[in-house]
Amino acid sequence: MTYIPTTDKVFDLFKQLNNTPRPSHHEERVADFLCNFARQHNLDYSRDEHNCVVIRKPATPGHEAATPIVILNHMDMVCVAEPGKQFDPLNDPIEAYTQDGWMHARGTSLGADNGIGLSMALAILQDDNIVHGPLEVITTTNEEDGMTGASNLSPDFIRGRKVINLDSEDYDTITTGAAGAYLQIHHLPTTRVKAPRGHSWYRVAIAGGRGGHSGVDINKGRASATTLLWALLNAIAQETIVNVASITVGDASASIASSGSAIICVPPDDAVEQVEDREAHFNEWLAQEYADTDPDVRCTIAPCEPCPQVIDPNQVVALMEALEQTPQGVIAMSDTMPGTVHTSNNVGMIRTNDGDITVSTHTRSFDVAEMEQTALDIKEAFAQVGATTELVMSAPAWQENPDSDFINLTSDTFNDVLGWRPRKVAMHFVLEAGFFVQKFPGIEMASIGPRIVEPHSTRERVEVKTIEDIWRVTVELLSRLA
């Protein structure tokens, strides 16, 4: 019988990872952690200029001739926090706890995506009793906000061509395909003008949205703080003159924005009737519209301290025009995969800076031409109001042969270990597989993972039993591949 250790080491390593800050674009410390881990266990490793790390472990004695296997994960996580939570993602640990069979985080995202998979991979490297062939554990950077780690990998960084990707969130599936993605940042130049005198100042805010992953949760009808805040500001602007000093919406490009706020001022005579009364009316509408999907989403309109300057009103109008032409949510459902989103777009973040307003848009599709056209249309909408667009990521779609020997072996392993066969599905999230297929000819990939619910949000949680089950499947699959 195959030796399968307990998951104690997996959970211990996950705790160590969560004590190591690892937001996207800031993976230096977690890359150091991985390199130190390799040295402590006398394992060969490489680290590239983008902080991607591969750790190599020789085959279990007697299995040296087996096909090399790659285990793939990413080291970064989407860091979001509940409003009012004191949390510095560059320095503070993630506080995980378990309740009723699920692991959560206190007031922040959990980082189970993809920290659990990475912890499994490290636990395999740590245990010399697990049977495997030549093994490469590769961990990439910035998967969540551009995939620059995977897109810049050297063609000789790994030599294996069979990849177990542990970055999947649907426990009962083998992911055999993923949508492509276009991530764009639009920069609208702005100037500041002196704030009008004698006006009443307010902080207008949306909070309490469920948020979620802008791929797997995009078809759930959830409230986007991006569209809600803009609808609220537009409603106020229909009744009075509104000047805007700042806008802050969303925490990550790959998340549905759960909160956002703007600092505004209006003529004093209109303050109560046109602004403060708007809060009750808008909350009534929210309660009706999002009773099922976002029962806690609310708006608040509260007096605040004045600002010395506001954004040129013409530029606020320009931003409104561009956003009105930018889709939010599902654009088309798949004709061939029932219940699967084919094309979508998410406006993840809006920020007002000293010289511009930045807006992130994350477009996904299984059809590359349709994805590129949608992204081009969004870019053109912003160009018409004077904005420039920066392409952060163009990730290719990926489709594996669902009947390959490798996929079928993975399915057989599920059946033999857990007593049931997983579905083979393509998912409306983006995986690094497309880049790996481009860079490493002949590569095959099976993507599996525990049940992770509402990733990229403060409600992110992972079902503990499914961690244990995927761990057993992974260890057994390595033994069979050896």
RODO-2510 file (C-alpha; in nm, 4 decimals, decimal comma):
residues 482
     n   res          X          Y          Z
     1     m     0,0000     0,0000     0,0000
     2     t     0,1229     0,3501    -0,0854
     3     y     0,2589     0,5442     0,2096
     4     i     0,0423     0,8519     0,2670
     5     p     0,1422     1,0719     0,5621
     6     t    -0,0999     1,2921     0,7553
     7     t    -0,1587     1,6530     0,6574
     8     d     0,0056     1,7870     0,9744
     9     k     0,3077     1,9126     0,7797
    10     v     0,0812     2,0708     0,5183
    11     f    -0,0969     2,2816     0,7787
    12     d     0,2278     2,3689     0,9557
    13     l     0,3799     2,4905     0,6284
    14     f     0,0653     2,6876     0,5444
    15     k     0,0969     2,8658     0,8786
    16     q     0,4583     2,9502     0,7960
    17     l     0,3515     3,0845     0,4567
    18     n     0,0838     3,2999     0,6173
    19     n     0,3461     3,4462     0,8488
    20     t     0,5379     3,5526     0,5362
    21     p     0,3747     3,8512     0,3589
    22     r     0,3218     3,7654    -0,0087
    23     p     0,0951     4,0092    -0,1937
    24     s     0,1382     4,0187    -0,5701
    25     h     0,4397     4,2258    -0,6832
    26     h     0,6023     4,1814    -0,3406
    27     e     0,7197     3,8207    -0,3337
    28     e     1,0829     3,8739    -0,2357
    29     r     1,0373     3,7457     0,1207
    30     v     0,8382     3,4385     0,0258
    31     a     1,0944     3,3589    -0,2452
    32     d     1,3613     3,3845     0,0262
    33     f     1,1508     3,1476     0,2379
    34     l     1,1410     2,8913    -0,0456
    35     c     1,5146     2,9134    -0,1109
    36     n     1,5893     2,8744     0,2605
    37     f     1,3577     2,5729     0,2667
    38     a     1,5536     2,4137    -0,0184
    39     r     1,8867     2,4734     0,1567
    40     q     1,7568     2,3350     0,4869
    41     h     1,6592     2,0119     0,3129
    42     n     1,9718     1,9885     0,0959
    43     l     1,7742     2,0282    -0,2255
    44     d     1,8914     2,1847    -0,5488
    45     y     1,7047     2,5009    -0,6486
    46     s     1,7061     2,7943    -0,8905
    47     r     1,5623     3,1442    -0,8578
    48     d     1,5153     3,3707    -1,1585
    49     e     1,5145     3,7491    -1,1852
    50     h     1,1356     3,7565    -1,1365
    51     n     1,1696     3,5598    -0,8076
    52     c     1,0185     3,2412    -0,9497
    53     v     1,1724     2,9423    -0,7686
    54     v     1,2110     2,5799    -0,8744
    55     i     1,3201     2,3197    -0,6178
    56     r     1,4437     1,9856    -0,7489
    57     k     1,4369     1,6564    -0,5618
    58     p     1,5912     1,3334    -0,6952
    59     a     1,3682     1,0329    -0,7465
    60     t     1,3003     0,7878    -0,4683
    61     p     1,5746     0,5202    -0,4940
    62     g     1,4738     0,2646    -0,7554
    63     h     1,2561     0,5131    -0,9491
    64     e     1,5293     0,7167    -1,1188
    65     a     1,4125     0,6142    -1,4681
    66     a     1,0576     0,7417    -1,4123
    67     t     0,9224     1,0353    -1,6113
    68     p     1,0097     1,3660    -1,4390
    69     i     0,7091     1,5305    -1,2724
    70     v     0,6505     1,9007    -1,2141
    71     i     0,4302     2,0348    -0,9336
    72     l     0,3133     2,3883    -1,0110
    73     n     0,1896     2,6599    -0,7729
    74     h     0,2179     3,0365    -0,7383
    75     m     0,3515     3,2089    -0,4282
    76     d     0,1542     3,5349    -0,4340
    77     m    -0,1960     3,5956    -0,2983
    78     v    -0,4692     3,8547    -0,3338
    79     c    -0,4660     4,0596    -0,0125
    80     v    -0,7967     4,2210     0,0804
    81     a    -0,9279     4,3273     0,4199
    82     e    -1,2636     4,4132     0,5715
    83     p    -1,3372     4,7854     0,6079
    84     g    -1,1902     4,9050     0,9360
    85     k    -0,9507     4,6112     0,9676
    86     q    -0,5997     4,7302     1,0514
    87     f    -0,3995     4,5262     0,8021
    88     d    -0,0712     4,5980     0,6247
    89     p    -0,0284     4,3278     0,3575
    90     l     0,3434     4,4040     0,3312
    91     n     0,4103     4,3287     0,6960
    92     d     0,1183     4,1669     0,8760
    93     p     0,0562     3,7902     0,8907
    94     i    -0,2675     3,6229     0,7868
    95     e    -0,4559     3,5010     1,0962
    96     a    -0,6164     3,1692     1,0011
    97     y    -0,8602     2,9720     1,2139
    98     t    -1,0778     2,6634     1,1665
    99     q    -1,4489     2,6488     1,2412
   100     d    -1,7096     2,3862     1,1504
   101     g    -1,4730     2,2072     0,9159
   102     w    -1,3638     2,5170     0,7240
   103     m    -1,0510     2,7304     0,7497
   104     h    -1,1037     3,1080     0,7424
   105     a    -0,8982     3,4221     0,8066
   106     r    -0,9745     3,6941     1,0583
   107     g    -1,0829     3,9991     0,8599
   108     t    -0,8729     3,9326     0,5489
   109     s    -0,8431     3,7003     0,2545
   110     l    -0,6983     3,3625     0,3552
   111     g    -0,4400     3,2894     0,0871
   112     a    -0,5571     2,9300     0,0435
   113     d    -0,5373     3,0290    -0,3233
   114     n    -0,2646     2,9090    -0,3798
   115     g    -0,0990     2,8680    -0,0407
   116     i    -0,2578     2,5298     0,0332
   117     g    -0,1272     2,3797    -0,2906
   118     l     0,2175     2,5230    -0,2277
   119     s     0,2163     2,3825     0,1269
   120     m     0,1340     2,0384    -0,0131
   121     a     0,4228     2,0607    -0,2586
   122     l     0,6676     2,1604     0,0157
   123     a     0,5411     1,8816     0,2423
   124     i     0,6131     1,6332    -0,0375
   125     l     0,9659     1,7696    -0,0718
   126     q     1,0109     1,7406     0,3035
   127     d     0,9060     1,3739     0,3342
   128     d     1,1580     1,1183     0,2075
   129     n     0,9083     0,8341     0,2487
   130     i     0,6779     0,9580    -0,0290
   131     v     0,7485     0,7664    -0,3509
   132     h     0,8040     0,9739    -0,6628
   133     g     1,0161     1,0018    -0,9735
   134     p     1,2468     1,2983    -1,0453
   135     l     1,0566     1,5934    -0,9042
   136     e     1,0533     1,9665    -0,9761
   137     v     0,8422     2,1979    -0,7622
   138     i     0,8048     2,5312    -0,9421
   139     t     0,6491     2,8324    -0,7729
   140     t     0,5758     3,1416    -0,9818
   141     t     0,5234     3,5065    -0,8935
   142     n     0,2514     3,7615    -0,9659
   143     e     0,0036     3,5022    -1,0877
   144     e    -0,2859     3,7037    -0,9489
   145     d    -0,2092     4,0387    -1,1112
   146     g    -0,0423     3,9834    -1,4465
   147     m     0,1244     3,6402    -1,4507
   148     t     0,4566     3,8073    -1,5216
   149     g     0,6410     3,5255    -1,3466
   150     a     0,5071     3,2555    -1,5781
   151     s     0,5228     3,4711    -1,8898
   152     n     0,8930     3,5433    -1,8357
   153     l     1,0123     3,1941    -1,7464
   154     s     1,3236     3,0756    -1,9239
   155     p     1,2577     2,7767    -2,1564
   156     d     1,5152     2,5734    -1,9609
   157     f     1,3812     2,6537    -1,6127
   158     i     1,2136     2,3122    -1,5860
   159     r     1,2699     1,9893    -1,7767
   160     g     0,9594     1,7913    -1,6810
   161     r     0,6644     1,7801    -1,9194
   162     k     0,3967     1,6289    -1,6947
   163     v     0,2597     1,8906    -1,4566
   164     i     0,0366     1,8530    -1,1522
   165     n    -0,1055     2,2000    -1,0960
   166     l    -0,2410     2,2396    -0,7427
   167     d    -0,3935     2,5799    -0,8152
   168     s    -0,7544     2,4721    -0,8608
   169     e    -1,0522     2,5579    -0,6413
   170     d    -1,3139     2,3056    -0,7557
   171     y    -1,2538     1,9961    -0,5442
   172     d    -1,4654     1,7588    -0,7530
   173     t    -1,3055     1,8429    -1,0876
   174     i    -0,9939     1,8050    -1,2937
   175     t    -0,9564     2,1379    -1,4666
   176     t    -0,8645     2,0655    -1,8274
   177     g    -0,9038     2,4144    -1,9700
   178     a    -0,9091     2,7786    -1,8657
   179     a    -1,0099     3,1090    -2,0172
   180     g    -0,7604     3,3585    -2,1485
   181     a    -0,7337     3,7026    -1,9927
   182     y    -0,6522     4,0632    -2,0750
   183     l    -0,5610     4,2853    -1,7815
   184     q    -0,5461     4,6556    -1,8673
   185     i    -0,4798     4,9677    -1,6613
   186     h    -0,6288     5,2865    -1,8029
   187     h    -0,4730     5,6211    -1,7096
   188     l    -0,6926     5,9301    -1,7421
   189     p    -0,4867     6,2493    -1,6936
   190     t    -0,6362     6,4863    -1,4392
   191     t    -0,5742     6,8313    -1,3034
   192     r    -0,6780     6,9700    -0,9676
   193     v    -0,8640     7,2949    -0,9212
   194     k    -0,9410     7,4949    -0,6101
   195     a    -1,2395     7,3582    -0,4204
   196     p    -1,5482     7,5829    -0,4203
   197     r    -1,6059     7,7817    -0,1050
   198     g    -1,8884     7,7254     0,1368
   199     h    -1,9853     7,3824     0,0022
   200     s    -2,0927     7,0843     0,2116
   201     w    -1,8536     6,7887     0,2118
   202     y    -1,9408     6,4196     0,2258
   203     r    -1,7805     6,0800     0,2144
   204     v    -2,0003     5,8645    -0,0084
   205     a    -1,9296     5,4934     0,0379
   206     i    -2,0394     5,1452    -0,0637
   207     a    -1,9506     4,8600     0,1739
   208     g    -2,0629     4,5120     0,2699
   209     g    -2,0539     4,3570    -0,0754
   210     r    -1,9518     3,9921    -0,0899
   211     g    -1,6874     4,0562    -0,3534
   212     g    -1,5232     3,7427    -0,4837
   213     h    -1,3128     3,6083    -0,7683
   214     s    -1,3721     3,7990    -1,0904
   215     g    -1,3650     3,4726    -1,2838
   216     v    -1,5396     3,1954    -1,0916
   217     d    -1,7837     3,4314    -0,9144
   218     i    -1,8562     3,6665    -1,2041
   219     n    -2,1833     3,4901    -1,2960
   220     k    -2,3315     3,5000    -0,9463
   221     g    -2,4902     3,8424    -0,9821
   222     r    -2,2914     3,9950    -0,7002
   223     a    -2,2821     4,3645    -0,6326
   224     s    -1,9816     4,5465    -0,7738
   225     a    -1,8864     4,8524    -0,5713
   226     t    -1,7513     4,9994    -0,8948
   227     t    -2,0907     5,0207    -1,0612
   228     l    -2,2813     5,0927    -0,7403
   229     l    -2,0656     5,3859    -0,6341
   230     w    -2,0863     5,5297    -0,9812
   231     a    -2,4642     5,4861    -0,9871
   232     l    -2,4906     5,6619    -0,6525
   233     l    -2,2726     5,9530    -0,7615
   234     n    -2,4654     5,9782    -1,0865
   235     a    -2,7956     5,9848    -0,8980
   236     i    -2,6717     6,2716    -0,6807
   237     a    -2,5347     6,4532    -0,9870
   238     q    -2,8793     6,4419    -1,1498
   239     e    -3,0086     6,6681    -0,8714
   240     t    -2,7213     6,9013    -0,7895
   241     i    -2,3687     7,0046    -0,8827
   242     v    -2,1155     6,7499    -0,7558
   243     n    -1,7433     6,8092    -0,7243
   244     v    -1,5219     6,5063    -0,6625
   245     a    -1,1987     6,5214    -0,4641
   246     s    -1,1080     6,1515    -0,4620
   247     i    -1,2300     5,8042    -0,5569
   248     t    -1,1058     5,4730    -0,4147
   249     v    -1,2726     5,1503    -0,5253
   250     g    -1,1671     4,7858    -0,4937
   251     d    -0,8610     4,6082    -0,3575
   252     a    -0,7415     4,3941    -0,6490
   253     s    -0,7804     4,3748    -1,0239
   254     a    -0,8808     4,0078    -1,0046
   255     s    -1,1564     4,0678    -0,7469
   256     i    -1,5127     4,1914    -0,7703
   257     a    -1,4953     4,5176    -0,5753
   258     s    -1,6754     4,4802    -0,2423
   259     s    -1,6303     4,8389    -0,1251
   260     g    -1,5460     5,1856    -0,2482
   261     s    -1,5751     5,5502    -0,1525
   262     a    -1,5562     5,9034    -0,2885
   263     i    -1,5069     6,2416    -0,1254
   264     i    -1,7426     6,4989    -0,2753
   265     c    -1,8828     6,8442    -0,2130
   266     v    -2,2155     7,0022    -0,3131
   267     p    -2,3716     7,3459    -0,2771
   268     p    -2,4894     7,3915     0,0851
   269     d    -2,8533     7,4516    -0,0062
   270     d    -2,8712     7,1073    -0,1698
   271     a    -2,6902     6,9167     0,1036
   272     v    -2,9773     6,7680     0,3004
   273     e    -3,2448     6,7309     0,0351
   274     q    -3,0299     6,6031    -0,2521
   275     v    -2,7493     6,4191    -0,0730
   276     e    -2,8366     6,2994     0,2745
   277     d    -3,1870     6,1895     0,1759
   278     r    -3,0345     5,9899    -0,1102
   279     e    -2,8806     5,7404     0,1363
   280     a    -3,2148     5,5979     0,2509
   281     h    -3,3543     5,5725    -0,1027
   282     f    -3,0433     5,4030    -0,2380
   283     n    -3,0311     5,1546     0,0498
   284     e    -3,3937     5,0615    -0,0130
   285     w    -3,3015     4,9816    -0,3721
   286     l    -2,9910     4,7849    -0,2661
   287     a    -3,1942     4,5773    -0,0214
   288     q    -3,4357     4,4794    -0,2979
   289     e    -3,1832     4,4306    -0,5781
   290     y    -2,9211     4,2308    -0,3856
   291     a    -3,1261     4,0564    -0,1166
   292     d    -3,0082     3,7131    -0,2307
   293     t    -2,6508     3,7776    -0,3427
   294     d    -2,5284     4,0607    -0,1167
   295     p    -2,7659     4,1030     0,1802
   296     d    -2,5185     4,3223     0,3701
   297     v    -2,4285     4,5712     0,0967
   298     r    -2,5103     4,9265     0,2000
   299     c    -2,4283     5,2844     0,1130
   300     t    -2,3399     5,5575     0,3600
   301     i    -2,3281     5,9315     0,3050
   302     a    -2,1564     6,1039     0,5950
   303     p    -2,0243     6,4582     0,6457
   304     c    -1,6456     6,4830     0,6290
   305     e    -1,3633     6,7352     0,6415
   306     p    -1,3244     6,9571     0,3321
   307     c    -1,0418     6,9139     0,0828
   308     p    -0,8469     7,2082    -0,0613
   309     q    -0,8807     7,0854    -0,4207
   310     v    -1,1163     6,8852    -0,6420
   311     i    -1,0715     6,7095    -0,9743
   312     d    -1,1537     6,9165    -1,2833
   313     p    -1,5279     6,8438    -1,3299
   314     n    -1,4823     6,7838    -1,7041
   315     q    -1,2437     6,4997    -1,6261
   316     v    -1,4921     6,3397    -1,3863
   317     v    -1,7509     6,3521    -1,6656
   318     a    -1,4945     6,1925    -1,9007
   319     l    -1,4401     5,9097    -1,6540
   320     m    -1,8159     5,8578    -1,6253
   321     e    -1,8500     5,8370    -2,0035
   322     a    -1,5749     5,5752    -2,0303
   323     l    -1,7174     5,3632    -1,7475
   324     e    -2,0645     5,3743    -1,9000
   325     q    -1,9216     5,2010    -2,2078
   326     t    -1,7260     4,9442    -2,0058
   327     p    -1,9123     4,6180    -1,9346
   328     q    -1,9193     4,4777    -1,5832
   329     g    -1,9925     4,1085    -1,5346
   330     v    -2,0967     3,8390    -1,7798
   331     i    -2,0899     3,9359    -2,1464
   332     a    -2,1714     3,5946    -2,2962
   333     m    -2,2357     3,2412    -2,1750
   334     s    -2,0827     2,9396    -2,3468
   335     d    -2,2811     2,7622    -2,6204
   336     t    -2,0862     2,4387    -2,5744
   337     m    -2,0297     2,4266    -2,1958
   338     p    -2,3658     2,4660    -2,0186
   339     g    -2,3513     2,6984    -1,7213
   340     t    -1,9994     2,8202    -1,8030
   341     v    -1,9234     3,1855    -1,8694
   342     h    -1,7699     3,2375    -2,2133
   343     t    -1,6698     3,6063    -2,1945
   344     s    -1,6712     3,8564    -1,9078
   345     n    -1,5181     4,1790    -1,7880
   346     n    -1,4514     4,3124    -1,4393
   347     v    -1,3663     4,6676    -1,3354
   348     g    -1,1537     4,5811    -1,0357
   349     m    -1,0036     4,9042    -0,9045
   350     i    -1,0344     5,2804    -0,9441
   351     r    -0,7802     5,5146    -0,7870
   352     t    -0,7379     5,8925    -0,7991
   353     n    -0,3727     5,9932    -0,7944
   354     d    -0,1885     6,3265    -0,8142
   355     g    -0,1900     6,3424    -1,1933
   356     d    -0,4373     6,0832    -1,3124
   357     i    -0,7192     5,8447    -1,2388
   358     t    -0,6383     5,4765    -1,2911
   359     v    -0,8950     5,2084    -1,3723
   360     s    -0,8208     4,8361    -1,4021
   361     t    -1,0224     4,6108    -1,6323
   362     h    -0,9882     4,2317    -1,6400
   363     t    -1,1372     4,0718    -1,9533
   364     r    -1,1671     3,6919    -1,9808
   365     s    -1,2810     3,4616    -2,2606
   366     f    -1,2331     3,1159    -2,4077
   367     d    -1,2259     3,2812    -2,7523
   368     v    -0,9030     3,4744    -2,8021
   369     a    -1,0431     3,6927    -3,0823
   370     e    -1,3514     3,7804    -2,8778
   371     m    -1,1388     3,8577    -2,5723
   372     e    -0,9064     4,0838    -2,7681
   373     q    -1,1969     4,2649    -2,9359
   374     t    -1,3709     4,3265    -2,6034
   375     a    -1,0471     4,4569    -2,4517
   376     l    -0,9904     4,6757    -2,7602
   377     d    -1,3414     4,8212    -2,7308
   378     i    -1,2771     4,9076    -2,3654
   379     k    -0,9422     5,0630    -2,4536
   380     e    -1,1095     5,2699    -2,7251
   381     a    -1,3786     5,3917    -2,4829
   382     f    -1,1064     5,5281    -2,2555
   383     a    -0,9035     5,6658    -2,5484
   384     q    -1,2051     5,8709    -2,6595
   385     v    -1,1913     6,0644    -2,3310
   386     g    -0,8142     6,1147    -2,3438
   387     a    -0,6897     5,8162    -2,1451
   388     t    -0,3937     5,5955    -2,2278
   389     t    -0,3996     5,2209    -2,1686
   390     e    -0,1271     4,9947    -2,0317
   391     l    -0,1515     4,6235    -2,1139
   392     v    -0,0454     4,4407    -1,7986
   393     m    -0,1269     4,0842    -1,9028
   394     s    -0,2352     3,8955    -2,2098
   395     a    -0,2729     3,5345    -2,0939
   396     p    -0,3592     3,2686    -2,3517
   397     a    -0,6533     3,0361    -2,3095
   398     w    -0,5642     2,6720    -2,2497
   399     q    -0,7317     2,3433    -2,3365
   400     e    -0,5947     2,0014    -2,2410
   401     n    -0,7015     1,6770    -2,4061
   402     p    -0,9541     1,5489    -2,1471
   403     d    -0,8979     1,1898    -2,2626
   404     s    -0,5189     1,1846    -2,2456
   405     d    -0,3467     0,9039    -2,0551
   406     f    -0,2298     1,1548    -1,7941
   407     i    -0,5788     1,2971    -1,7303
   408     n    -0,7304     0,9485    -1,7215
   409     l    -0,4645     0,8312    -1,4744
   410     t    -0,5485     1,1272    -1,2531
   411     s    -0,9182     1,0411    -1,2766
   412     d    -0,8475     0,6760    -1,1946
   413     t    -0,6490     0,7840    -0,8890
   414     f    -0,9422     0,9907    -0,7600
   415     n    -1,1696     0,6911    -0,8097
   416     d    -0,9384     0,4451    -0,6361
   417     v    -0,8518     0,6740    -0,3437
   418     l    -1,1805     0,8580    -0,2844
   419     g    -1,4348     0,6296    -0,4493
   420     w    -1,5637     0,8736    -0,7117
   421     r    -1,4537     1,0242    -1,0433
   422     p    -1,4062     1,3983    -1,0801
   423     r    -1,5625     1,5959    -1,3615
   424     k    -1,3331     1,7132    -1,6402
   425     v    -1,4117     2,0784    -1,7032
   426     a    -1,2833     2,4024    -1,8474
   427     m    -1,3186     2,6925    -1,6036
   428     h    -1,3728     3,0671    -1,6407
   429     f    -1,0638     3,1534    -1,4450
   430     v    -0,7132     3,2058    -1,5751
   431     l    -0,4333     2,9590    -1,5138
   432     e    -0,0680     2,9815    -1,6023
   433     a    -0,1088     2,6678    -1,8146
   434     g    -0,1351     2,8680    -2,1359
   435     f     0,2104     3,0153    -2,0825
   436     f     0,3547     2,6757    -1,9919
   437     v     0,2144     2,5189    -2,3089
   438     q     0,3741     2,7994    -2,5126
   439     k     0,7125     2,7835    -2,3417
   440     f     0,7544     2,4097    -2,2857
   441     p     0,6468     2,2108    -2,5934
   442     g     0,4847     1,8768    -2,5233
   443     i     0,3710     1,9694    -2,1743
   444     e     0,0639     1,8027    -2,0197
   445     m    -0,1185     1,9422    -1,7206
   446     a    -0,3797     1,8208    -1,4729
   447     s    -0,5103     2,0913    -1,2412
   448     i    -0,6636     1,9813    -0,9091
   449     g    -0,7151     2,1294    -0,5653
   450     p    -0,9279     2,1444    -0,2494
   451     r    -1,2626     2,3201    -0,2262
   452     i    -1,1900     2,6925    -0,1910
   453     v    -1,4942     2,9179    -0,1677
   454     e    -1,4970     3,2907    -0,2467
   455     p    -1,1240     3,3352    -0,3136
   456     h    -0,9938     3,6910    -0,3487
   457     s    -1,2353     3,8105    -0,0798
   458     t    -1,2523     3,8414     0,2971
   459     r    -1,4965     3,5479     0,2906
   460     e    -1,2364     3,3147     0,1392
   461     r    -1,2406     2,9744     0,3063
   462     v    -1,1231     2,6210     0,2360
   463     e    -1,2882     2,2966     0,3405
   464     v    -1,0421     2,1042     0,5572
   465     k    -1,1587     1,7559     0,4588
   466     t    -1,0988     1,8332     0,0912
   467     i    -0,7402     1,9346     0,1706
   468     e    -0,6868     1,5910     0,3210
   469     d    -0,8497     1,4205     0,0211
   470     i    -0,6497     1,6099    -0,2429
   471     w    -0,3348     1,5403    -0,0431
   472     r    -0,4055     1,1663    -0,0570
   473     v    -0,4792     1,1803    -0,4294
   474     t    -0,1608     1,3773    -0,5019
   475     v     0,0664     1,1426    -0,3054
   476     e    -0,0897     0,8354    -0,4677
   477     l    -0,0684     0,9934    -0,8145
   478     l     0,3039     1,0622    -0,7675
   479     s     0,3552     0,6989    -0,6680
   480     r     0,1718     0,5755    -0,9771
   481     l     0,3651     0,8099    -1,2055
   482     a     0,6894     0,6734    -1,0565
***
